[in-house]
Amino acid sequence: QVQLVESGGGLVQAGGSLRLSCAASGSIPRTNTMGWYRQAPGNQRELVATITTGGTTNLSDSVKGRFTISRDNAKNTVYLQMNSLKPEDTGVYYCNLKFFRWEYWGQGTQVSVSS
């Protein structure tokens, strides 16, 4: 059974920073993709950033230059460093893990950015 545990959300003023972490446990192959998605109230869940075990990243245009995704393969942990946060970054951030045809989600962590 695969489990994803997120941490690091919170309330921050515009221009501030937060760092999210997500640790995966269970039977996980060495080749996989981890990432972050977010969902604002009334909106669909959207991609924020993903990273493969080889280090290839994909970031949404809305966060490029402000957010950085990284991972520690030995710990099966992915990080999202969020700088220069804007009110429109507010939402529930979900960790995601994909390998083969399988996909897993974390429980979500709230990020709120005040103006």
N, C-alpha and C positions, 0 to 999 in steps of 0.2 A: 504494500500500500504506500503510495506516494503522498507526502504531506508537505505543504508550503506554509511557512510561518513568517509573517511580515512584521516589521517594526519601524518606528521612526517618524510616523505622521505627527501632525499637530497643527497649531495655529501660529501663523507668522505674519508680520506686516509685509506689505509690498516692498520688494527690493531685498528681502531677506533670503535666507537659505535653509534648506532642510536636507537630510540624508535618509533615504529609505534603505532598508535591508530586507532580504528575503532568503531564508535558509530552507533548502529542500532536503528531505530525508526519505529513505525507502530505497526501493530497487530502481536505480536510475542509471541508464547507460552512460558511457563516457562521452558520447557524442549527443549533444542536445542543444536546444535554444531556450534561453531564459529571457524574460522581459517584463515590462511594465505596461499596463493599460490603465486608463482612467475613465471615470464616468461622472459627469456633472449632472445635477438634478434636471430631469426632463430631456436629457441627451442620451444618445447611444454610447456604449463603451467604445473607446477609441485607443489606437496604438499610441504609446508614448515613445518607447524604445525597446529594442531587443539586442541580444548579444549571443553569439554562438560560443561553443567551447573553444573554437579556434580564435576567438576575439573579433570576429566580424560584427560590426554594429550597424544598426538601422535606427535612425531617430526621426521622429515627426518633424516636419518643417517648423512647426510652432514652438519647438523647444530647442532647436539647433542653436548652438552658441551659448545656451544657458544651462542645459542639463547634460550630465555625463553619466553613461552607464558603464559599469565595470563588473567583473566577477572574479571569484576565487574558486577555481575548479576543484581544488583539493577539499574545499568545504561545501561545495555545491551551493554557494551563496552568491547572490547578485545584489548589486548596489545601484542606487540612483541618487547622484548628487544633483540637487536642484538649487541653482543660484538665480539671482535676479527674478525672484518669483513675482508673478502678477496675479491679480484677483481672478483672472480667467483660468488660472491653473488650479483653482479650487475644484475638489471632487474626491471621490473615493478611488484610491490607487490600488490596483490588483496586480499581484505577482502572477506570472504565467510560466509554465514549463511545457515544452513540446519535445517529443521524440517519437520517431516512427509515426504511427497514426494516433498516438495518445496525446492528450492535452489535459493539463491540470491547472487549477486556479487556487490562489490563496483566498483568505476570508475578506481581504480588503482593509486598507487603513486610510483614515480621513486626513486630507490635507486641506487646510482652510487658509486663504490669503486675504487679509484685510487691506482695504485701500487707505 
